Amino acid sequence: MREEVTLHGIVLSSSLQSEYDRRMVALTKERGRITVFATGVRRGTNPLQSKTQMFVMGSFTLIPGRDSYRLVNIDVDEYFHQLTMDIDAYCYASYFCEVMGFMTHEGDRAADYLNLLYVSLKALEKGQMPAKLIRCVYEIKLMDVFGQGIQSFHCPVCGKAEVSNVFDAASGGLLCDGCRGRAKHPLHLSDDAVYTIQYINGAPLGKMYNFNVSDPVLAEIQLVSKQFMDMYVDRKFKSVEIIDSLP
């Protein structure tokens, strides 16, 4: 029998495999996205039943297989119960997990990805910022962490360390005055929107969710984030349709 390993992560999805078994996908700090099979956890007396739900964060004791892992135990750090009791928060959290599952792979060193997901779920749980703004921050920071971030301090065309208020997703960010005429689909932003994008890009993960913006600025940031995600993420996420239908 293979030796047990302990990995630290968050359950991105959890689905029924059979009457008593579950199949989970988890993002782990040490090995990226992995598939875990939990045998017999849905039997009434199994203490792991509540620990194999979506959003659970903790230390997973696992037995490695060829393409997946078998669950032995979970030492839970966070259940994120509040997310399951608020339909809006649950839908946004599901989207965050779906996107992260698409962007990550097995074998990734995923500490930054895991931290980003954790602080974003925490922000949704606290409810101190609008979920729509949390989504924008998550998407913009996600692309930055994965090396495809919005260029907001240097012109993405010429590299000049000055930018204007013109955003162009196809070019990769905010253009300088000399290059703004090259934008294929220019989006003219307010000063507050430019500052917000720069703040998100520059802020450490632990300080991203401590601000708010006016409704007009939020609308600008939403448009920037949507255009950038549409340009560089080749996937239509099922959960997007749900959260886009929320008021």
N, C-alpha and C positions, 0 to 999 in steps of 0.2 A: 504493500500500500504506500502511496506517495505521502510525503510529510505534509502536515498542515501548514498553511501560511496565514498570516494576519494582514489584511489590507484595510485601509481607512477610506471611507467613501460615503456616497449618497445614492440611494435607490432612485434611478431615473424612471423606471417603469416596472410594474409588477402585474403579471397576468396568470390566469389559471392554466396549468399544464394538464391536469387531470382532476379527478374529484378531490384529491387530497394534496396535490402538489402544485407548486408555483414556479414560474420562470421569471427571474428578475434580470434587469439590466442595471448595472451600477457603474458610476464613475468613481474610480479609485485614484488616490494620490500616487500610488506606486506603479500601477500597471494600466492606467487609463480606463477605457470602457471595457467592461467584462460582462459575460453572461453567467448567471448563477442559477442553479436548480436547487430548490428547497423541497426535499421529499417529506411528505407526511405532515407538512406544517398546518394544514387545514383541519386536521383531526382536533376535536374539541379540547383535548387536554394538552396540546402542544404549546409550550410557552413561547415558541417563535412565531406564532400566528400573527400577533400584532406587530412584530418586528420586521415583517417582510412586506410592509406596505410602501407605496410610493412616498418619496420625500424623506424617509428614515435615514438618518446620518449616524454613523458609528464605526466600530471596528468589527470587521467581518472575518471570522475564522472559517477557512475554506480548505477543501481538498482539491488541488488542481487536476483537471483532466486534459484531454488532448485539445479540445476547443472551448471548454467551459469549466466551471467550478461547481463543486457540490458544497452546499452550506452545512456547516457544523454548528455555528453559534453567531450571534450578533450582540455586541456590547453597545447599547444605544446611547448616543450623546444627545440627539435631538429627534423628536417625533414630528415636529411642525404640525401639531394637532390643529392649530388655528387656521391653517390653510385649507383643511378639509371641512371646516365649518362655515366658510364664506365662499360662495360660488364664484364670485369675481376673482378673489385671490387664488382659488384653486385653479381656475382656468389659466390665469397668467403664469402660475407656478408650473402647470403642466406644459405650457409653451416653452418656458425656460428650459425645462428638462428635455423636451423634444429637440430643441435646437442644439443643446449641448450634446445629446446623444448622436446627432448627425455630424457635428463638428469634430468629435473625438474618435479615437481609434484605440484598439488594444495595443499595449506597449508604450503608450504615451507617458511621459513624466508629467503628471497632470495636477501638480499642486496649485498652480495659479488658476487653472480652470475650475478646480474644486472650490477654491476660496471665492472666486467670482460667483459661482452658483450659490454658495452658502450665504454670502452677504446679501445677495439679491433675494433669496427666499426669506431671509430675516427681515429685509425691508418690507416685503409684502406682508409678512406676519405682523409687523409693528403697525403698519397702516398710517404712518405719519406723512407719507408722500402719496400723491395720486398714482394709482397703478399704471396709468398711461405714461407717466413720466418715468416711473421705475423701468418700464419696458424699454423706453428710449435709451436710458442710461445703460441698461443691460446690453442692448444690441450694439451700441457704440463702443462700449468697453470690451465686449466680446470680440469684435472685429480687431480691436487694438491688441488684445492679449494673444490672438491667433496670428498676429503679424500682418494684418491687412487693414489697419486702422485708417480712419479719416486723417489726412494730412491737414493739421489745423494751425501749425506754427511755421511751416515752410511750404512754399509753393510746390505742389507735386509735379509741375511741368518743368520749371527751371531751377528749383531748389533755393530760391531767394528766401531769406529769413524775414519776409514781410508778406502778409496776406491781406486781401481785400475782403469785402463782404459777399463775394460771389462764390457760391459753392457749385461744384460740378462733379457728380458721382463718377462719370466716366473718366474724368481726369484724376480722381482720387482724393479730392478735398477742396480746400479754400485756395483760390488762385490769387496771385499777386496782380497789381494793377496792369503790369505789362503783359500778362498772359490771360487776363479775364476775357478778352475778346475771342479766345480760342475755345471757350466753353461750348460744348454741343447742346447742353440743356441747362443753361445758367439758372441758378436759384439765388435771388438777391435776399440776403438775410439782414436782420436788424443787428445792431451792435450787441444787444443782450443775447441773441441767439449764438453769435460768434463766440462770445465769452463763455457761454454755457458749454458749447462743444469743446472748447479749449480746457475748461475746468474738468470735464469728464475724462478727457484724454490724459490730463496731467495728474489727476488726483489718485492717491493710493486707494486700494480696494476698500479699506476700512472707512474712508471718508467720502465715498461717492454719493451716499444717500442722505446727505445732511443739508439739502437746500430745496428751494421751490422756485417756480417761475410763474409768470402770468399766463393766462390762457392763450393770448396771441403768440407768445414765445414758445409755449408748448406745441402749438400747431406747427410752427416752423421746425422745431426739433423733430417732431413726428415725421414731417415730410423728408427731412434730411436722412433720418434713420431708415425710413422705408425705401427711399431711392438707393441708398447705399447697400442695404441688405438685398434688394432686388438685383442689383448690379453684380454683387460678388458672392452671393450664396445661391447656388443652383438647386433650389429645393422649395417646393410649396408645402408648408407645414399644415397638417390637419387642424391643429389647435388654433391657428391664426384665424380661420373662418369663425370659430366660436368667439374668440375675444374681440374680433372686429364687429361682432353683432351685439356686444354688450353696450349699454348706454354710457 
